[in-house]
Amino acid sequence: MAFELDKEAFWNQSKTEGEIRRVFDICNGCRRCFNLCPSFSDLFGRLDKESVDGDAEKLGSEDLRSVTDLCYQCKLCFNNCPYTPPHRWDLDFPRLMLRSKAVQVRREGQSLQDRFLGQVDRIGRLGSFFAPFSNWANRNPFNRWLMEKFLGIHRDRILPRYASETFRRWFDKRGAKNSPTDGRKVALFYTCSVNYNQPDIGKACVKVLEKNGIQVVCPEQRCCGMPYLDGGDIEATQKSARANIETLHALVKEGYDVVVPGPTCSYMLKQEYPVLIEGGEVQKVAETTFDICEYLMALHSEGKLDTRFAKGIGRVAYQIPCHLRAQNMGYKSRDLMQLIPDTTVHLIEKCSAIDGTWGLKQQYFNLSLKVAEPLLREIRQSQPDLTASDCPLAGLQIEQGIGERPFHPVQVLAMAYGLEEGTGDGKDLSR
């Protein structure tokens, strides 16, 4: 069944469980995703029990819930699956897990943990306003014990740092610096992570785009809604989506492209918004939305990217995030960094297993690190001068594992242009 939110059958628990069992039966016969993520390991382990003997109809509601809870929405199974639409079996595993979670939340209500983790904008505003105290509290052992006990956020999980000056405040004070040289104009959907936690990524985006003669504006925006979606709150996700589409579509009509430095947010605008809300506006925004490196490589393909770099970077270990891989755009960030002279990029196609809010949760912390270990091991073995990833949450996991926060590829480009300085360990640009 498609993601038809207005249909009564979508919200029916019995029909939802019937659809889950149908899909699980197909997965059992295929097993192409057997080692892709904890959901499939759990599913096949349950199906292989002697009492079940491969019959998905024998799985209980608790079995279905376990598989749902272990899905962290990396989306890679959709790319792997041979039975996705328009196949007659119409299999979309990640959206089925979202439906399962949404039906569960509508029936039982949302947990305090998911309610808290969904409030990214509110927490970000408070965190940045009280930045020195917020950052101290997020490192204080007693406070972390309280957060684990009452909010279920693991006491050892490294949390995002808050910037006292948000990216939005910096941009508004600075203002636009140029007019487009060839008519190109960008509306930067700068993301919550950039705004509250890593404004230097946003600054690098603006400086790199402006160096290439592109005018940049920053429209009013909310969190993309993925944290709400992770927690099963469809209505809150739709509310954020409608607000963002309203402001972005107004600029798209004026000839602006939408450019996003966060892979999860670009995925939401391109692929989830058109499913969650209706209208030609959402389709138009989706069609004109680009990941920042995707956009810059499109410039390069037209011969319009400035490649007069001031310096090389050396050896870069680059982790491509799952939500970029899920967009089937190729390796734009790697290709962009490889344009820099005296720079080699070691591509790592391994999941960080923190995706969204999942890896922050106490109950999944150890499993998250276990799944991420192949990524962390490959970074260590590559002995890079610099580590890079487009995803801020993957960056948290990498910092957790190797003690250094990676750069965003657009920051690497800014360094090569001589627009930013970096130490090669992520520490300077993350302050």
N, C-alpha and C positions, 0 to 999 in steps of 0.2 A: 504493500500500500504506500502511495506517495505521502509526502509530508503535508497532509491536508488538514490544517488546524481547524478549519470550520466544519469538519465532518464529525458527527457524534461518535462514529466508529473509531476515530483516531484516539479519543479519550477513554474508550471502553477498556477496562483492565483485561477482561477475558479475551477480547479480540486482539489486544496488544500482545498478550502472552501467546495466543495462537500464532500470530505473525512471527514472534520471536522463535518459537519452536520450528516453524516452517523454514526460517532462515538458518537456524542451527542445524537442521537436518541436511540442508544443502552444504553448509560449511563442513559438516562431518564427512560428507562424501568427497570433498575436494581437498581440504587441509593444506591448501597453498599458503595460508597465513599461520601455520602451526607455531612458528617461532617469532612472530612479528611483535607481539606485545603480551602482557599478562592476561588480558581478556581471553585470548585464544588458548593460551596454556591452561587456564582455568577451565574453559569450556571443554576442551578435548579430554582433560583429566576427568571431568565429571561424566562425559559421555562414555569413557573407557571403563568406568566402574562395572563390575560384574552385574550388579543389580540393574544397571541401565542398558548395558550391552549395545551402545550406539543408537538407542531409540530416544530421540529428543522428546517424544511424548511422555516419557517416563521422568523427565526432569521436573523437579518441584519448583514452586515459586521462589524458594530461597536460592536455588541454583541459578535461575534467571537473574535474580537480583545481584548475585555475586559477580556474574559476568558483566552486568551493566555497571556496577560500581568500579570495576577494574579498568573500564574503558576510559582513557584520558584524552580521547578525541584527537589523536595525531593525524587521522584521516588517511593514513597510508594503506590501510586495508582496502579502501575504495579503489585506489590506483592499482592494487594487486589483483583485485577480484575480476574474474572473467564473466561474471553474471550481472554486472551493473546495467542500468537502463541504457539503451532500449532492449536489452535481453528480456525474453519473456518471463524469466524468473524475477526480474525487477528487484535486485538485491542491493541495498544500501545499508551496510552494517553500521557505520557511525551514526547516521540519522535515526536508525532504528533504536540505537542505544540512547540517543537524545530523547526520542519519543518515550521510551521506557522510563527514563528518569523523570520526564515531565508528568507522565501519568501517575507515577509514584508520588511526586510532590503535590499534585492536585488532590490526591486521595489522602495523604498523610500530613501534608504541610512540609515546609522546608526546615531543615535543621538549622540551629543557630550558627553552626560552622559555615554552612553554605550561604546563609544570609549575610554574615560578616564578610566573607571573601568576595561576595558579589558587589559590595559597596566601594568599588575602586576609586571613583571620583571623590566621594565623601572622605574616605580614609586618606587619599592623596592630598586633598586640600588641608586637612588637619595636620597631616604629617609634615607637609612643607611649611605651614605656618609656624609650627613648633619644632622646626627641623633639628636644632641641636638636642633638644630634649627627646624627640622621637627617636633619633638615631642612638642616643644613649640607652633609652628604654628597650630598644630592639636588641641591644647587646647585654643588657643587665640580666644575670642568671635568674634572679627572683621573678622579674617580670616575665621572662620567657617561660618559667615554670607555670605562672598564672595563665599565660596565653595557651600553653599546652593543655592545662587542666580544663579551662572554660571554653576555649575556642578550637581546640584540637589542632593547633599549629605546632609542629614538632619543635622542641626547645633547641635543637641543634641546627635547624634549617637556617642558613644565611638568608636574611630578608633584605629587600631592596632598601637602599639608603635614600633619604629624602633630601632634596635640594632646597635651600632656603629661598633661592630665586628660581621660580618655575621657568620653564622654557617660554610659556606664554607671556609672562611678565617681561622676560628679556626681549622677546620679539616686539611687543607693544612699545617698549621704551626705545628700541632701536629703530623701528619703522622699516619700510621698504627702501632698498638702496639703489634700485635701478629699474629701468623700463625694459620690456622685452626687446631684444635686438632683431628677432625674426618672427615675432608674433607669439612666441611660446609663453604661456602663463600657467603657473602651478598653484593649486590650492593644496596646502600641506596638511594632511590629516596626521598630526604629529604624535598621537597616541598618549595614553595615560602614563606609560612607563617613561617616555621621553619627557613629558611635561613635569612630572613630580619627582622622578628618580634619576634620570640621565639626560638632563637638558643639553649636554654637550653633543649628543647624537643629533638633536634637532638643529643646534647651531651649525654643525658640520653640514647637514643637509642644505640649510639656507645658503651657506657660504659656497658650497660646491655648485649648487644650482645657479646662484648669481654669477659665479665665475664663468659659467657657460652661457651667460646672457639671458637667463630666464627670470622672469618676475615671479616673486613668491608672495602669496598672501596666506594668512592663517585664519580660516573661518571659525566661528563658534562651533564647538563640538563637545560631545559627551563620550564617555567610554563606549567602545564599539559594541559592548554587550556580551562578549564571550564569557566573562565570569558569571553573568546571570544565566547564560545558556548552560554552562557547566553544572550549575546548581539546579537546573530544571525549571527555572522561572521564565517561561516563554513570554508572558505578558510584559515583564520588565525589559526583556530583550527587544521586543517589538517597539516599545516606547522609545528606547534609545535609538533604534534603527530609524524610526520615523523622524525623530528630531535631527539626526545627522543627515538623512536624505534631504530634508527640507533646506538646510543651509548649503549642502554640497551641490544640489541640483541647481540652485540659483546661480552658482558660479560656473557650473558646467554649461549652462545656457549662454553664458558670456564668453565661452571659449577656453575655459580653464580645464586642465587635466588635474585629476586627483592623484596625488603621490603620497605614499605611505612608507615610513621606515620600519614598520613592525609587521612581520609576516602573518601573525594571527589576525591583526586588524585588517590587512589587505585581503586576507581570505574571507573574513566576515563581509566586507563591502562587496567583494566580487561574487561570492558563492552562497553565502548564507542569507544575506538580506533579501535577494530575489525570491527565496523560498519562504521567508518569514512574513514579508509584507508584499502587497500587490501594487501595481501601477507602473506606468511607463517611466516615471521619474527614477525609480529604483533600478530599472534595467539600464537606463542611460548612464547613471552614476557607475554602475558595475562595469559597463563597457569602457568607461574612461578612467578607470582606477588602475594604478600601476604601483608595484613595489618600487622603491627608490632606485635600486640597482637595475631593475628591469627597464625603468625609464631612461636611465643614463646609458645603458647599452643600446637602446633604441636610437638615442642621439648618435652614438658611435657608428651604428650601422648606416646612418645617413651622412656620415662624415662631418658631424657637427659637434662632437665632443672634443673639448680642449685636452690634448694629450701632451702638453708641455709641462711635464712633471719636473719638480725641483730636485727630487732625490728618490732613491730606491728604498725599499722597506726590508729586504732580506727574505728570510724563509717564513711564510705564514701558514699556520695550521688553521684551516677554515672548516668549521662545522656548518653544514647546510641544514637549516631547521626543517622539521617535518612539514610545517605549514607552507613553506616555499616549495618543497617537493610535491606537496599535494596540489599545487597550482599548475603543475606540468609546464613550467616556463623554461626548463633547462637550468643551467648553472650560471645565471647572470652575475651574481656577486663574485664568484670565482673568476669569470671571464673579465670582469671589470678590473679586479685587482691585478690580473696577469698583464694588463696593458701597461702597468708601471714598470719601468726599466729596473733591472737588478732586483727583481722580485719573483719568487717562486711560490706557488700556492699549492699546498697539500690538501686535497679535498677529502673530507671525512663525512661519509653518509651514514651516520649512526645517531640514533635518537638520544636526546638528553633525559627523557622520561620524567620531566617535571611538568610538562604541558599544562598550561592554564593554572588552575588552583590545585590540581590533583597532587602534585609533588610537594606542596606545602603542608599537606595534611599528615598529622601524626601517624595515622594508621598505614600510610603508604610510604613513609620516608625511607625506610630501609630497603623496601622493594624498588623504590625509585633509584636509589644509588646503585643497587645491583644491576638494574637494567641499563643504567648509564655507564657502567664500568668499561665496556668495550670502547666507548667514545673517549673516556678519560685516559684509558691505557694508550690509545692511539695518539692522543695529543702528547702524552709524556714521551712516547717512543720517537715521535717526529722531532723532538727537541727544537721547536721553532723559536725564531726571534720574536714572534708576535702571534697571538691567538685571536681569531675572529669568529664572530657569529652574528647573524642578523637579529636573533631572538634574545630579548633581555632576560627571559626566564631560563633559556638554555645557558645564558651567561651566568646566572646564579648557580646553576648546577656545576658548570665548569669551575667557577670560583670555589664552590664547595669541595670539588675533587682535587684541584691542583693549586688552589690558593691564589690564583690570579684571575681577575675579571677580563674577559676578552673585549676587544674593540668591535664596533660595528664596521662593516666594510666601507661605508661612506666616510667614517672617521679615518680609515686607512687611506682612502683617496685624498682626503683633506690634508693628511700628513704629507703625502707625496707631492701635493701641490705647494706645500709650504704654508698652508693656511692654519695648521694646528701643530702643536708639539706633542709628542708622546714618548713615554719611557720604554715602550715595548712590553710593558707588563699590565697595561690597562689601568694603572693606579692614577696617573695624572688626570686623564680625561674623565674619570668616574667621580671625582670630587665635586 
